[in-house]
């Protein structure tokens, strides 16, 4: 039987001995039951070492916080930093405008500045103001630029320096590269046209 006693027809002596044996076995194991009832479960990893669950939970929480911060950062970058700043500026401007009174009078400086900055079609003074602004911008130091005949193309679309004399001293690699690219593109286009010719 599962309990460890003999099955079938048994004499009273054998039955009494088996019961005494079971009681003694239970008494011997009683202290083990008490110890195991109040003990904590020991978790082990695959290699048999004890696992510190509190430490693992703390690490997981820190990883989750770092991941949420990273996700928040990427979400902010995905929306666009300049667009976010512009939206914040629009909100601040709207709050500033809401705090002003509804009726705006002639001596309102913000309204005056806004109206002056607007450009209207057919304004006779607009040309004069543009020239004055261009003159003010010209006074600011600006790096000189090359202003001769169109320079030969290069891979990076870099404009030559302002002291360039217009003489192409390259070994012809850039021209060969552009010729190869153009040839490859032409062959691909021709192959495509040939493949759809029957359609």
Residue pairs with C-beta under 8 A, 6 or more apart in sequence:
1 7
3 22
4 18
4 22
5 15
5 18
5 19
5 22
6 14
6 18
10 18
42 50
43 50
43 51
43 53
44 50
44 51
45 51
76 84
100 108
100 110
104 111
119 126
120 126
143 162
144 162
145 159
145 162
146 159
146 160
146 161
146 162
146 164
147 162
148 164
148 166
149 166
151 159
151 160
151 164
151 166
152 168
152 170
152 174
152 175
153 174
153 178
154 174
155 174
155 177
